[in-house]
Each structure stands twice: as C-alpha cells, then as structure tokens.
Amino acid sequence: MTEDENKAVRSLTDIAQSIYDQIDSGRIPKMTLPLRTKGNIRFDPKHGVFKYGKATGARSAKKVNGALMLLRTMYVLEFIEDMIATSKSSTLREMYYISEGWEKAKFSSQDESNLLAEDLEIVTACMREDLKLRAEENGASIIGDIDITEMDRKGRLKKINCRDDVGDSGYGIPNNVEKEKVQLLSTNAKFVIAIETGGMFDRLVENGFDEDFNAILVHLKGQPARATRRIIKRLNEELNLPVVVFTDGDPWSFRIFASVAYGAIKTAHISEYLATPTAEFVGITASDITNYQLPTDKLTDMDVRALNAELKDPRFADEYWRGEIETMLKLNKKAEQQALAKYGLDFVTDKYLPEKLTNMGVLR
C-alpha cells in the first residue's frame, strides 16, 4: 500500500469513527462541508488559484435525505477501503451500479454518487485517484518531443517519446498521471499549447507545428478531464514550460480556459493540484473576430446569459477579460477555431499562432 493509499484509509476511518462517535453519544450525526457555490469561491494568493472559501454547510441525519446520504457514505467508505486493500479501482459509473446491492443505501442517480465522491475528496483532502475512483473517460492526447515513463499493467516502467513513439493521435493521457504512474523525464520543447478541439489539434499535428516551433500539443477534448489538467500543470511546474490555451471564441470556451488556469467550481477543493495559474489565453478572442474578419455565428440567448455571468465571475475579473467579453456582447458574434481556415489550411500555423505567440513573448 502506498503512502497516499495509507493516508486515504486513515482519513476514511476517521470519518466513520466521527459518525459512530456522534451516534454513540446520542447526537444526530452530520458531516460539515464547504458550500460549493460561486459565492463561496475565493482567490488563494499562495497557489494563484480560486478555491472554496470558509462558508460551510452540514449534511445532517435530521432529515431523511441527509440520513440516507450518511448511510450511503458509510457504504462507500467500506467500498473504497476494500478496493485499496485488493488493489482494485472503480469508475464512478460502476460505483453507482454497485450501490444497487446496498438496499436502502442505493443511489437514486449518478449525480448523487458523483457528489458523494467529491465530498469525500474534500473531507479527506485526498485525490479521487487515491480513493481508487475514476471517471469514465481518460484524458485526451499529447504530441511533442518529451520523454516520459509510464507504468504498464504489470508494474513495469516503459519509456515513451510523445512524438517519435506515437501515431497521429498522440500519447493517450491515462486517468492517473501522478508521479508513481507517469514520470516526466526531459524535453526540448519551449512551451505547451493546449487545444480545445480535435479538428484544430489534428491541423497543428498535420502541419508539424510541434516540430517547427518546439511545442508540446495537448488536446483538451472540449472541457478537459482532470487528468488532462493535471498533466498540463505538471508540464508547467516540473519542466518549467509556459502554457497557452487555444480555444474557440465563445463563452463556453472561455470557461475551458478558466478551468485550466484557475480551476473549476466543481473541483475548487483541489485547484492547486489541477490549475495552472500562469496559463495564458491565445484565442479565439472577440478582438480576433474583428481583426481577422472571421466567419461568425450570432450569439444565442444562452451565450449572452453566460457572458453576462462571466462578467461577475472572479476568474474573469481583470481588465483584459472584461474588455473581451464586453466586445463580444457588443458584436453579438462568436467564432470557432476552424474559422481561421478562411485564409487556408496553413494560416493558423504560419501566421495566426506565430504572430500572437510572438506578441505574447512565448516565441522569440
């Protein structure tokens, strides 16, 4: 059992002991948790990310729903301890279905089981991976001149170059990218570019952007999985590589950038493990729509509401983001990365990205 697994077991045991002690002393048992709301998000200057504030709520057995969640918690604690003891793991979906055998403690929806998994991360201060729980999907892909070692299923470390030893789809990021599973050895790359869409990732790969500009390309696959955000942070901190994020130009893509740079509300309790505060946004911006006369779509009512919400989001509080969001609202337009193809398939790699990255100081 690893040190992190030992810590997880101790923390889980403490939770069970606390609930038992409350019952044994005649008190109604409860669990205290941070409120997971936008209003309880605070900037943490030490880590440069947004985390939960001090506001808390209680999950109490005073009401039936609270009592059922505490009952489910006890079942989940035992389930996780059994997995750690037997070196097994479970997807969040599997845990939801396993609860079918827990009679009254079974979950009524996967949202409930996912929420409880997040609660346990917060209370134990352990990563979900330490609790042997994983999402359905892995992270996305990496292509670039970086040597890594990955532990295979038989516990052997295999060395891989993420450019020379992979195909066009790149190195597939696994669920667990912690150091005991994936080691980052060395790289000749100068920066990391995280790319929202598969089409644009493929365009940069086909055009040889990683080789021409000594870059590591990371496909975000839309809203990035935790493993993707974690590997980006490790590339930034351990190899001292600047990170830029290249997305579509719409409110939802802005939020993708924010989750990479500052953390998401859902995972604010582990932002310091997942977020890369020095990451910069390279586009598509509202200004790009005008400057490059890009093909656009009209903002939907939902887009407008999302942009107005971002004006109140602390992750978009600086002058740059306020200007870009207000410009987009004024234009009433949004644009995709692929809109750059208006000027040809090579425009994005020959002109758009080199110019913007040079202006940002990433390329010299």
MIBA-430149 format. One record per residue: residue in one letter; x, y, z of N, C-alpha, C in turn; residue number from 1. Coordinates in steps of 0.05 Angstrom, whole numbers, always signed. Atoms other than C-alpha are relative to their C-alpha. Layout:
residues N
PT  A  X  Y  Z  X  Y  Z  X  Y  Z  NUM
...
This chain:
residues 364
PT  M  +17  -24  +0  +0  +0  +0  +18  +25  +0  1
PT  T  -16  -24  +2  +28  +68  -20  -6  +19  +23  2
PT  E  +4  -20  -21  +35  +127  +27  -27  +15  -3  3
PT  D  +26  -13  +5  -24  +162  -7  -23  -18  +7  4
PT  E  +22  +18  -6  -67  +100  +0  -3  -3  +30  5
PT  N  +2  +2  -29  -49  +94  +74  -14  +25  +11  6
PT  K  +13  -25  -9  -69  +167  +83  -30  -1  -5  7
PT  A  +29  +2  +7  -135  +154  +47  -15  -18  +20  8
PT  V  +13  +19  -19  -151  +94  +92  -3  +13  +27  9
PT  R  +2  -14  -26  -135  +134  +155  -22  +21  +0  10
PT  S  +20  -21  +2  -178  +191  +132  -29  -11  -1  11
PT  L  +27  +13  +2  -237  +145  +114  -8  -11  +27  12
PT  T  +6  +11  -27  -231  +111  +182  -8  +22  +19  13
PT  D  +6  -23  -17  -232  +179  +216  -29  +9  -4  14
PT  I  +27  -9  +6  -297  +197  +180  -20  -20  +13  15
PT  A  +18  +20  -12  -330  +131  +201  -1  +2  +30  16
PT  Q  -2  -2  -29  -305  +139  +272  -15  +25  +10  17
PT  S  +14  -24  -8  -333  +210  +276  -30  -4  +0  18
PT  I  +29  +5  +2  -402  +189  +253  -8  -19  +22  19
PT  Y  +6  +19  -21  -401  +130  +301  +0  +13  +27  20
PT  D  -2  -14  -26  -379  +174  +360  -24  +18  +4  21
PT  Q  +23  -17  -3  -435  +223  +346  -25  -16  +7  22
PT  I  +23  +17  -6  -486  +167  +346  +2  -11  +28  23
PT  D  -4  +12  -26  -456  +135  +407  -5  +19  +23  24
PT  S  +4  -20  -21  -460  +200  +446  -29  +11  +0  25
PT  G  +28  -9  +1  -534  +209  +428  -5  +24  -17  26
PT  R  +4  -23  +18  -523  +264  +378  -9  -9  -28  27
PT  I  +8  +5  +28  -553  +268  +308  +25  +4  -17  28
PT  P  -26  -2  +15  -493  +253  +262  -2  +19  -23  29
PT  K  -1  -18  +23  -472  +303  +210  +29  +1  -11  30
PT  M  -26  -6  +13  -415  +319  +161  +0  +29  -8  31
PT  T  -2  -29  +7  -392  +391  +152  +17  +2  -25  32
PT  L  -13  -3  +26  -372  +411  +81  +0  +29  -9  33
PT  P  +1  -27  +12  -353  +476  +45  -24  +2  -19  34
PT  L  +21  -4  +20  -410  +506  +5  +12  +2  -27  35
PT  R  -11  +0  +27  -397  +491  -68  -16  +18  -18  36
PT  T  +14  -19  +16  -425  +554  -97  +20  +22  -10  37
PT  K  -18  -21  +11  -396  +611  -139  +5  +21  +21  38
PT  G  -3  -20  -21  -408  +657  -79  +20  -8  +21  39
PT  N  -19  +9  -20  -361  +615  -37  +28  -6  -13  40
PT  I  -26  +2  +13  -303  +618  -86  +17  +24  +7  41
PT  R  -18  -21  -7  -243  +658  -63  +27  -5  -13  42
PT  F  -26  +2  +12  -176  +673  -94  +21  -7  +21  43
PT  D  -21  +9  -19  -118  +636  -59  +26  +11  -11  44
PT  P  -24  -12  +11  -57  +681  -69  +25  -18  +3  45
PT  K  -22  +18  -3  -10  +627  -44  +4  -18  -24  46
PT  H  -2  +19  +22  -27  +579  -101  -8  +14  -27  47
PT  G  +8  -14  +24  -54  +631  -150  -24  -12  -14  48
PT  V  +24  +13  +11  -120  +594  -160  -24  +8  +17  49
PT  F  +24  -5  -14  -192  +600  -139  -9  -25  +15  50
PT  K  +7  +23  -17  -214  +555  -81  -25  +7  +16  51
PT  Y  +23  -5  -17  -273  +547  -35  +8  +18  +24  52
PT  G  -4  -17  -23  -280  +599  +20  -7  -14  +26  53
PT  K  +4  +11  -27  -298  +589  +93  -29  -7  +5  54
PT  A  +28  +7  -5  -374  +583  +85  -4  -30  -2  55
PT  T  +4  +29  -1  -397  +513  +103  -30  -6  +3  56
PT  G  +27  +11  -5  -460  +471  +105  +3  -27  +13  57
PT  A  -1  +26  -14  -478  +408  +142  -18  -20  -14  58
PT  R  +17  +22  +9  -503  +342  +116  -8  -16  +25  59
PT  S  +9  +10  -26  -544  +320  +175  -22  -21  -3  60
PT  A  +21  +21  +0  -587  +260  +192  -26  +9  +12  61
PT  K  +25  -11  -10  -641  +307  +218  -23  -6  -19  62
PT  K  +20  +5  +20  -678  +296  +153  +6  -26  -14  63
PT  V  -2  +27  +12  -690  +232  +114  +22  +0  -22  64
PT  N  -20  -1  +21  -648  +254  +54  +28  +1  +11  65
PT  G  -27  -2  -13  -589  +273  +98  +8  -27  +12  66
PT  A  -6  +26  -12  -594  +207  +136  +8  -20  -21  67
PT  L  -7  +19  +22  -594  +168  +71  +27  +5  -11  68
PT  M  -27  -6  +11  -532  +204  +46  +22  -8  +20  69
PT  L  -19  +10  -20  -496  +189  +111  +2  -30  -1  70
PT  L  +0  +30  +2  -516  +116  +104  +16  -8  -25  71
PT  R  -15  +6  +25  -490  +116  +32  +30  +6  +5  72
PT  T  -28  -6  -5  -426  +149  +57  +14  -24  +14  73
PT  M  -12  +22  -15  -413  +91  +105  +5  -24  -19  74
PT  Y  -3  +21  +20  -424  +41  +48  +24  +6  -19  75
PT  V  -22  -8  +19  -377  +80  +2  +27  -2  +14  76
PT  L  -25  +2  -14  -324  +84  +56  +11  -29  +0  77
PT  E  -8  +28  +0  -324  +8  +62  +8  -9  -28  78
PT  F  -6  +8  +28  -325  +0  -14  +28  +10  -8  79
PT  I  -26  -11  +7  -264  +45  -22  +22  -15  +15  80
PT  E  -21  +14  -16  -225  +11  +34  +5  -28  -12  81
PT  D  -3  +27  +13  -239  -57  +1  +16  +2  -26  82
PT  M  -15  -3  +25  -213  -31  -66  +29  +5  +6  83
PT  I  -28  -5  -7  -149  -4  -34  +13  -25  +9  84
PT  A  -12  +24  -10  -138  -69  +2  +5  -21  -21  85
PT  T  -3  +21  +21  -147  -111  -61  +12  +11  -26  86
PT  S  -13  -13  +24  -112  -62  -110  -19  +1  -24  87
PT  K  +20  -3  +20  -176  -52  -149  -7  +30  -3  88
PT  S  +10  -28  +3  -208  +12  -176  -27  -2  -13  89
PT  S  +27  +0  +11  -277  +32  -199  -5  +26  -15  90
PT  T  +10  -25  +12  -307  +82  -247  -22  +11  +17  91
PT  L  +22  -12  -14  -357  +130  -218  -27  -13  -8  92
PT  R  +25  +14  +10  -410  +95  -261  -3  -27  +13  93
PT  E  +2  +27  -13  -392  +27  -232  -8  +3  +29  94
PT  M  +8  -3  -28  -398  +53  -161  -30  +5  +2  95
PT  Y  +29  -5  +0  -468  +78  -178  -15  -26  -3  96
PT  Y  +15  +25  +4  -489  +10  -203  +5  -20  +23  97
PT  I  -6  +17  -22  -454  -27  -146  -19  +6  +23  98
PT  S  +18  -8  -22  -499  +12  -98  -28  -13  -2  99
PT  E  +25  +14  +3  -558  -27  -126  -3  -23  +20  100
PT  G  +1  +21  -20  -539  -81  -76  +1  +10  +28  101
PT  W  -2  -12  -27  -539  -33  -17  -28  +5  +12  102
PT  E  +27  -3  -10  -615  -36  -7  -7  +30  +3  103
PT  K  +9  -28  -4  -638  +30  +24  +22  +20  -6  104
PT  A  -22  -19  +5  -569  +60  +14  +6  +4  -29  105
PT  K  -7  -3  +29  -570  +54  -62  -6  +29  -9  106
PT  F  +3  -27  +11  -563  +119  -101  -24  +1  -18  107
PT  S  +22  -4  +18  -623  +146  -137  +8  +10  -27  108
PT  S  -11  -10  +25  -580  +177  -191  +31  +1  +1  109
PT  Q  -29  -1  -1  -507  +180  -212  +9  +27  +10  110
PT  D  -8  -26  -11  -506  +254  -195  +4  -2  +30  111
PT  E  -4  +3  -29  -514  +233  -122  +26  -14  +6  112
PT  S  -25  +14  -6  -456  +184  -125  +24  +17  -7  113
PT  N  -22  -18  +8  -412  +234  -162  +4  +21  +22  114
PT  L  -2  -21  -21  -428  +287  -109  +13  -11  +25  115
PT  L  -12  +12  -24  -410  +239  -53  +30  -4  -4  116
PT  A  -29  +3  +5  -343  +223  -86  +14  +26  +3  117
PT  E  -13  -26  -3  -328  +297  -89  +1  +8  +30  118
PT  D  +0  -6  -29  -349  +305  -16  +23  -14  +14  119
PT  L  -21  +15  -13  -300  +251  +5  +27  +12  -6  120
PT  E  -25  -14  +7  -244  +286  -33  +4  +24  +19  121
PT  I  -2  -24  -16  -259  +349  +6  +6  -6  +29  122
PT  V  -3  +7  -28  -265  +317  +74  +26  -13  +6  123
PT  T  -24  +15  -5  -205  +271  +67  +25  +15  -9  124
PT  A  -23  -14  +12  -160  +321  +29  +16  -20  -16  125
PT  C  -14  +20  +18  -143  +261  -16  -11  +4  -28  126
PT  M  +9  -1  +28  -147  +260  -92  -18  -24  -5  127
PT  R  +18  +22  +7  -201  +217  -123  +15  -24  -8  128
PT  E  -16  +22  +9  -147  +174  -153  +10  -16  +24  129
PT  D  -9  +14  -24  -122  +157  -82  -23  -16  +12  130
PT  L  +23  +15  -10  -193  +134  -66  -9  -22  -20  131
PT  K  +5  +21  +20  -190  +87  -127  -25  +5  -16  132
PT  L  +23  -7  +16  -246  +124  -162  +9  +15  -25  133
PT  R  -9  -13  +25  -240  +147  -234  -25  +6  -18  134
PT  A  +22  -7  +19  -283  +179  -288  -1  -21  -22  135
PT  E  +3  +19  +23  -308  +141  -349  +21  +5  -21  136
PT  E  -19  -7  +22  -261  +178  -396  +27  +6  +11  137
PT  N  -27  -8  -6  -186  +185  -395  +4  +29  -8  138
PT  G  -7  -26  +12  -152  +250  -411  +2  -3  -30  139
PT  A  -1  +0  +29  -141  +267  -484  +27  -9  -11  140
PT  S  -25  +9  +14  -75  +266  -523  +21  +21  +2  141
PT  I  -24  -17  +0  -5  +295  -524  +17  -8  -24  142
PT  I  -21  +5  +21  +43  +302  -583  +21  +22  +4  143
PT  G  -23  -18  -3  +112  +333  -575  +25  -15  +9  144
PT  D  -26  +13  -6  +185  +319  -562  +4  +1  +30  145
PT  I  -4  +3  -28  +181  +298  -490  +2  -30  +7  146
PT  D  -4  +28  -9  +207  +233  -458  -14  -3  +27  147
PT  I  +13  +6  -25  +164  +202  -405  +4  -30  +6  148
PT  T  +3  +28  -6  +159  +135  -369  -28  -4  +11  149
PT  E  +26  +7  -10  +92  +103  -357  +0  -29  +11  150
PT  M  +1  +26  -11  +79  +44  -312  -22  -17  -14  151
PT  D  +20  +17  +14  +45  -13  -350  -16  -17  +20  152
PT  R  +18  +15  -18  -6  -62  -323  +14  -20  +17  153
PT  K  -15  +19  -16  +48  -108  -298  +20  +13  +18  154
PT  G  -17  -14  -19  +83  -54  -258  +27  +7  -11  155
PT  R  -25  -6  +12  +139  -43  -307  +0  +29  -12  156
PT  L  -1  -27  +11  +162  +27  -328  +9  -1  -29  157
PT  K  -5  +0  +29  +160  +38  -403  +7  +28  -9  158
PT  K  -8  -27  +9  +197  +97  -435  -13  +5  -27  159
PT  I  +14  -9  +25  +159  +135  -489  +8  +28  -7  160
PT  N  -2  -27  +11  +175  +195  -532  -27  +7  -13  161
PT  C  +27  -6  +9  +109  +230  -544  -2  +12  -28  162
PT  R  +0  -7  +28  +129  +249  -614  +8  -23  -18  163
PT  D  -12  +21  +17  +172  +193  -642  -12  -27  +4  164
PT  D  +10  +26  -6  +138  +134  -608  -30  -3  -1  165
PT  V  +30  +0  +1  +65  +151  -622  -9  +4  -29  166
PT  G  +12  -5  +26  +18  +155  -682  -11  +28  -1  167
PT  D  +11  -27  +4  -21  +215  -707  -18  +8  +23  168
PT  S  +18  -7  -22  -69  +211  -648  +15  +7  +26  169
PT  G  -16  -8  -22  -11  +221  -599  +0  -20  +23  170
PT  Y  -1  +16  -25  +2  +194  -529  -26  +4  +15  171
PT  G  +25  -2  -15  -64  +178  -494  +5  +4  +29  172
PT  I  -4  -7  -28  -66  +211  -426  -17  -19  +17  173
PT  P  +15  +19  -16  -86  +158  -374  -15  +15  +22  174
PT  N  +15  -12  -22  -134  +170  -315  +18  +10  +22  175
PT  N  -18  -7  -22  -78  +172  -264  +27  +9  -12  176
PT  V  -25  -11  +11  -19  +217  -283  +18  +9  +22  177
PT  E  -18  -7  -22  +13  +222  -215  +27  -12  -4  178
PT  K  -28  +8  +4  +88  +211  -208  +5  -29  +2  179
PT  E  -5  +29  -2  +83  +139  -187  -9  -15  -25  180
PT  K  +9  +13  +24  +48  +124  -253  +13  +11  -25  181
PT  V  -12  -13  +24  +76  +175  -303  +22  +19  +9  182
PT  Q  -22  -17  -7  +144  +207  -297  +8  +17  -24  183
PT  L  -8  -19  +22  +164  +268  -339  +31  +1  +2  184
PT  L  -29  +2  -1  +237  +258  -357  +14  +24  -11  185
PT  S  -14  -23  +12  +261  +311  -406  -14  +8  -25  186
PT  T  +13  -10  +24  +240  +354  -464  +18  +22  -13  187
PT  N  -12  -22  +14  +268  +400  -517  -20  +22  -7  188
PT  A  +21  -19  +7  +202  +436  -523  +3  +27  +16  189
PT  K  -2  -26  -12  +196  +510  -507  -26  +9  +14  190
PT  F  +26  -7  -12  +122  +514  -489  -21  -21  -5  191
PT  V  +23  +18  +3  +56  +477  -484  -23  +15  -11  192
PT  I  +24  -12  +10  -4  +494  -526  -23  -20  +3  193
PT  A  +23  +16  -5  -70  +465  -501  -22  +8  -19  194
PT  I  +18  -6  +22  -121  +460  -557  -27  -13  +5  195
PT  E  +27  +9  -7  -196  +454  -548  -10  -22  -18  196
PT  T  +14  +18  +18  -220  +418  -610  +19  -20  -13  197
PT  G  -15  +21  +14  -198  +353  -643  +9  +9  -28  198
PT  G  -7  -8  +27  -200  +385  -711  +24  +19  -1  199
PT  M  -23  -18  -1  -151  +440  -692  +25  -14  +9  200
PT  F  -23  +17  -9  -106  +391  -655  +11  -15  -24  201
PT  D  -9  +15  +23  -103  +349  -718  +13  +18  -21  202
PT  R  -11  -19  +19  -89  +411  -761  +29  +7  +8  203
PT  L  -27  -7  -9  -29  +430  -718  +19  -24  -2  204
PT  V  -16  +24  +3  -4  +358  -718  +8  -4  -29  205
PT  E  -5  +4  +29  -10  +352  -794  +19  +21  -11  206
PT  N  -17  -22  +9  +24  +419  -804  +27  +0  +13  207
PT  G  -26  +2  -13  +82  +398  -759  +6  +23  +19  208
PT  F  -4  -23  -17  +71  +456  -711  +18  -7  +24  209
PT  D  -17  +8  -23  +103  +416  -653  +29  +0  -7  210
PT  E  -28  +1  +8  +168  +406  -692  +10  +28  -8  211
PT  D  -9  -26  +10  +171  +474  -725  +5  +21  +22  212
PT  F  -1  -20  -21  +161  +513  -660  +7  -12  +27  213
PT  N  -8  +12  -25  +187  +464  -608  -22  +1  +21  214
PT  A  +24  -2  -17  +118  +457  -577  -9  -28  +8  215
PT  I  +15  +24  -8  +81  +404  -538  -30  +6  -4  216
PT  L  +28  -4  +6  +10  +398  -564  -17  -18  +19  217
PT  V  +18  +15  -17  -44  +377  -515  -29  +4  -9  218
PT  H  +28  -2  +8  -114  +362  -539  -17  +0  +25  219
PT  L  +17  -3  -24  -164  +386  -486  -25  -17  -2  220
PT  K  +24  +16  +4  -222  +347  -517  -24  +14  +12  221
PT  G  +22  -15  -12  -271  +402  -500  +7  +8  +28  222
PT  Q  -6  -4  -29  -278  +413  -425  +19  -21  +9  223
PT  P  -21  +20  -5  -214  +379  -403  -5  -18  +25  224
PT  A  +1  +19  -22  -213  +317  -359  +20  +9  +21  225
PT  R  -19  -7  -21  -178  +323  -292  +28  -9  -7  226
PT  A  -27  +9  +7  -120  +281  -317  +13  +18  -20  227
PT  T  -12  -18  +20  -110  +329  -375  +10  +25  +14  228
PT  R  -8  -25  -14  -109  +390  -329  +24  -6  +18  229
PT  R  -22  +7  -18  -62  +353  -281  +26  -2  -15  230
PT  I  -24  +3  +15  -12  +335  -335  +10  +27  -10  231
PT  I  -8  -27  +9  -12  +407  -361  +14  +14  +23  232
PT  K  -12  -13  -23  +3  +432  -291  +28  -12  +5  233
PT  R  -26  +13  -5  +60  +381  -283  +20  +9  -21  234
PT  L  -17  -9  +22  +89  +401  -351  +10  +29  +6  235
PT  N  -7  -28  -7  +88  +474  -328  +19  +2  +24  236
PT  E  -16  -3  -24  +117  +464  -259  +26  -16  +0  237
PT  E  -24  +17  -1  +165  +406  -267  +20  +5  -22  238
PT  L  -18  -5  +22  +193  +424  -335  +2  +29  -7  239
PT  N  -3  -29  +3  +184  +499  -329  -9  +9  -28  240
PT  L  +9  -6  +27  +144  +503  -394  -24  +20  +2  241
PT  P  +24  -17  +2  +97  +563  -408  -23  -15  -13  242
PT  V  +24  +12  +10  +26  +543  -423  -18  +21  -13  243
PT  V  +20  -17  +12  -21  +576  -473  -24  -18  -8  244
PT  V  +24  +15  +5  -93  +555  -485  -14  +12  -24  245
PT  F  +11  -8  +26  -123  +557  -555  -28  -12  -3  246
PT  T  +28  +10  +1  -199  +552  -558  -16  +15  -20  247
PT  D  +20  -16  +16  -260  +574  -597  -5  +26  +14  248
PT  G  +6  -26  -11  -284  +644  -586  -30  +2  +8  249
PT  D  +28  -1  -11  -348  +635  -544  +2  -2  +30  250
PT  P  -1  +0  -29  -367  +639  -470  +7  -27  +12  251
PT  W  -6  +27  -11  -362  +563  -460  +29  -6  -3  252
PT  S  -29  +4  +4  -291  +562  -488  +16  +17  +19  253
PT  F  -13  -16  -20  -272  +619  -443  +1  -14  +27  254
PT  R  +1  +15  -25  -294  +575  -385  +20  -24  -1  255
PT  I  -20  +21  +3  -250  +519  -412  +27  +11  +8  256
PT  F  -25  -12  -8  -191  +566  -406  +1  +5  +30  257
PT  A  +1  -6  -29  -212  +587  -336  +5  -25  +16  258
PT  S  -4  +25  -15  -215  +515  -313  +29  -10  -1  259
PT  V  -28  +7  +2  -144  +503  -339  +17  +19  +17  260
PT  A  -17  -20  -14  -116  +567  -309  -6  +3  +30  261
PT  Y  +8  -7  -27  -155  +578  -245  -16  -21  +15  262
PT  G  +16  +20  -13  -196  +516  -231  -30  +4  -6  263
PT  A  +29  +0  +4  -270  +498  -238  -14  -1  +27  264
PT  I  +15  -1  -25  -323  +508  -185  -3  -29  +11  265
PT  K  +4  +28  -9  -335  +432  -182  +24  -11  +14  266
PT  T  -25  +11  -11  -262  +419  -166  +17  +21  +14  267
PT  A  -15  -22  -13  -244  +482  -128  +15  -10  +25  268
PT  H  -15  +10  -23  -222  +439  -69  +27  -11  -7  269
PT  I  -26  +11  +9  -164  +412  -110  +13  +17  -22  270
PT  S  -10  -18  +22  -149  +473  -154  +31  +1  +0  271
PT  E  -30  -2  -1  -76  +475  -130  +13  -24  -13  272
PT  Y  -11  +24  +13  -67  +405  -159  -6  -1  -30  273
PT  L  +9  +2  +28  -102  +417  -225  +4  +25  -17  274
PT  A  +0  -25  +15  -98  +490  -244  +29  +10  -6  275
PT  T  -25  -12  +8  -41  +526  -280  -3  +30  -2  276
PT  P  +6  -28  -1  -46  +599  -259  +15  +18  -20  277
PT  T  -15  -16  +19  +7  +624  -307  -9  -5  -29  278
PT  A  +9  +5  +28  -30  +596  -368  -12  +26  -12  279
PT  E  +11  -24  +14  -48  +649  -420  -18  -9  -22  280
PT  F  +19  +5  +21  -104  +653  -470  +10  +10  -26  281
PT  V  -10  -8  +26  -84  +654  -543  -22  +5  -20  282
PT  G  +22  -6  +19  -152  +656  -576  -19  -23  -3  283
PT  I  +9  -23  +16  -201  +659  -609  -12  +21  +18  284
PT  T  +12  -22  -16  -218  +727  -578  -20  +15  -16  285
PT  A  +19  -17  +14  -272  +776  -594  +15  +20  -18  286
PT  S  -16  -18  +17  -218  +822  -620  +9  -13  -26  287
PT  D  -7  +15  +24  -196  +767  -668  -22  +1  -21  288
PT  I  +23  +1  +19  -265  +766  -699  +1  +25  -17  289
PT  T  -2  -25  +15  -256  +839  -719  +27  +2  -15  290
PT  N  -26  -3  +12  -181  +839  -733  +5  -18  -24  291
PT  Y  -4  +20  +22  -183  +777  -777  -25  -3  -17  292
PT  Q  +26  +1  +16  -254  +788  -804  -8  -30  -3  293
PT  L  +6  +29  +0  -271  +716  -784  -30  -5  -5  294
PT  P  +28  +9  +2  -335  +679  -804  -10  -4  +28  295
PT  T  +11  +0  -28  -381  +682  -744  -29  -12  +0  296
PT  D  +28  +6  -5  -447  +658  -715  -10  +20  +20  297
PT  K  +12  -19  -18  -495  +701  -677  -2  -13  +28  298
PT  L  +2  +10  -27  -495  +694  -601  -29  -9  +5  299
PT  T  +27  +9  -8  -554  +654  -574  -7  +14  +27  300
PT  D  +8  -11  -26  -594  +677  -514  +16  -12  +23  301
PT  M  -15  +14  -21  -557  +625  -473  +29  +10  +1  302
PT  D  -27  -11  +2  -490  +652  -498  +1  +27  +15  303
PT  V  +1  -26  -12  -510  +722  -476  -1  -2  +30  304
PT  R  +3  +3  -29  -531  +699  -407  +27  -10  +12  305
PT  A  -26  +10  -10  -465  +661  -400  +21  +22  +1  306
PT  L  -20  -22  +1  -423  +721  -420  -5  +20  +23  307
PT  N  +7  -18  -22  -461  +766  -371  +8  -12  +27  308
PT  A  -8  +14  -25  -449  +714  -316  +30  +1  +3  309
PT  E  -29  -1  -2  -375  +715  -333  +10  +27  +9  310
PT  L  -8  -26  -9  -372  +789  -321  -1  +2  +31  311
PT  K  +2  +1  -30  -389  +772  -248  +17  -23  +11  312
PT  D  -16  +23  -8  -343  +711  -246  +28  +10  +8  313
PT  P  -26  -11  -9  -279  +726  -205  +23  -10  -18  314
PT  R  -22  +10  +18  -238  +685  -256  +3  +18  -24  315
PT  F  -1  -18  +24  -254  +738  -309  -1  +29  +9  316
PT  A  +3  -26  -12  -246  +799  -265  +20  +21  -10  317
PT  D  -20  -19  +9  -185  +831  -298  -9  +16  -24  318
PT  E  +7  -19  +21  -187  +887  -349  -1  -14  -28  319
PT  Y  -1  +14  +26  -168  +841  -408  -26  -15  -5  320
PT  W  +24  +17  +5  -226  +793  -398  -25  +17  -1  321
PT  R  +24  -17  +1  -277  +847  -383  -2  +13  -28  322
PT  G  +1  -12  +26  -257  +881  -448  -8  -19  -22  323
PT  E  +6  +20  +21  -261  +817  -490  -30  -8  +2  324
PT  I  +28  +9  -4  -328  +796  -460  -19  +22  -9  325
PT  E  +17  -22  +8  -359  +865  -469  +1  +4  -30  326
PT  T  -2  -3  +30  -333  +868  -541  -17  -22  -13  327
PT  M  +16  +22  +12  -365  +800  -556  -30  +6  +3  328
PT  L  +28  -7  -3  -431  +823  -527  -8  +22  -19  329
PT  K  +6  -22  +18  -428  +887  -568  -1  -10  -29  330
PT  L  +0  +10  +27  -411  +849  -632  -24  -19  -4  331
PT  N  +21  +21  +1  -464  +796  -615  +8  -23  -19  332
PT  K  -11  +21  +18  -419  +746  -651  +20  -18  +15  333
PT  K  -20  +19  -11  -377  +684  -635  +13  -14  -24  334
PT  A  -14  +13  +22  -327  +645  -677  +15  -25  +9  335
PT  E  -15  +25  -6  -295  +576  -679  +29  +2  -9  336
PT  Q  -28  +2  +8  -221  +559  -685  +2  -5  -30  337
PT  Q  -2  +8  +28  -234  +529  -753  -7  +23  -19  338
PT  A  +6  -23  +17  -258  +597  -778  +25  +12  -12  339
PT  L  -25  -9  +11  -185  +613  -789  +6  -13  -27  340
PT  A  -4  +13  +26  -188  +565  -848  -10  +17  -23  341
PT  K  +8  -19  +21  -219  +622  -886  +24  +8  -17  342
PT  Y  -25  -8  +14  -147  +640  -904  +18  -23  -8  343
PT  G  -16  +23  +8  -124  +570  -919  +7  -18  +23  344
PT  L  -5  +20  -21  -104  +507  -881  +26  +6  +15  345
PT  D  -25  -6  -13  -35  +535  -864  +0  +26  +16  346
PT  F  +1  -27  -12  -57  +603  -839  +4  -1  +30  347
PT  V  -2  +1  -29  -64  +582  -767  +28  -5  +11  348
PT  T  -27  +7  -9  +6  +553  -762  +22  +18  -12  349
PT  D  -20  -17  +13  +42  +600  -810  -2  +29  +9  350
PT  K  +3  -29  -6  +13  +667  -788  -14  +5  +27  351
PT  Y  +16  -7  -24  -41  +668  -733  +15  -6  +26  352
PT  L  -13  +7  -25  -6  +630  -678  +28  +11  +3  353
PT  P  -26  -13  -4  +65  +653  -692  -1  +29  +7  354
PT  E  +3  -29  -6  +43  +726  -692  -9  +5  +29  355
PT  K  +11  -5  -26  +2  +721  -629  +20  -10  +22  356
PT  L  -19  +11  -20  +53  +678  -591  +25  +18  +2  357
PT  T  -23  -19  -1  +109  +727  -610  -8  +25  +15  358
PT  N  +9  -24  -15  +68  +786  -585  -3  -6  +29  359
PT  M  +3  +8  -28  +56  +748  -520  +27  -6  +13  360
PT  G  -27  +5  -10  +131  +735  -513  +6  -30  +4  361
PT  V  -5  +29  -2  +123  +659  -517  +20  -8  -21  362
PT  L  -20  +5  +22  +161  +657  -584  +18  +25  -2  363
PT  R  -19  -23  +2  +223  +699  -593  +16  -4  -26  364
